[in-house]
């Protein structure tokens, strides 16, 4: 069901969102996470930029060793090894390819800032790490005999989507849908994000034993994020609508 990493896991949804209304606001945790993930990727063998890792088969061997060291290997996770227990945390900062990295960072940038502002910096950081860890742990538990490495921030970012859906259900999200010829259309989050989750559910049901994307980790993360926001903030904390900032030079409506 999963190969060594989940390539552009969120990007496969074909829904690229822009939640508006955050102009002028700061999200230091979100931007720090993006910067850290990008820097770690650039110095890793996965980027293919460091000549010290060689080329060809030598580079591929370095990449496999890198993913096995820092990624989650389900078959080893539940052994009596303290190092293995840490891998669901380290795997959140490891990405397998440029597409994988950019897809995840796009979704983190789009949905992370507003969620961080609503939760607060410390709570958002703990939420991101905790839900990401549990999402990878959930996938590993369901695939306990797998020897393949799992890396990437998709589980944590899926949790952000779940929390965003609860906190900002009416926020307008600009989406690109393939069956509509990729025309940019704006839908409320309560339409776009459940649609995304439904795609993950269907894909997880069709996934076989071969290479693929960790859709189950996405579903676990999404559910954890939604439930956390529901329990922590309650229905009264939901933002019914988010004002859309007017383009430069235009008056606010």
Secondary structure, DSSP 8 states (H G I E B T S, - for coil): ---SS-TTTTGGG-----B---TT---HHHHHHHHHHHHHHHTSGGG---GGG-STHHHHHHHHHHHHHHSEEHHHHTSS-HHHHHHHHHGGG--SSHHHHHHHHHHHHHHHHHHHHHH-HHHHHHHHHHHHHHHHHHHHHHTTT--SEE--SHHHHHHHHHHHHHH-TT-EEEEE-GGGTT-EEEEEHHHHHHHHHHHHHHHHHH--SSS---HHHHHHHHHHHHHHHHHHH-GGG--S-------TTS---
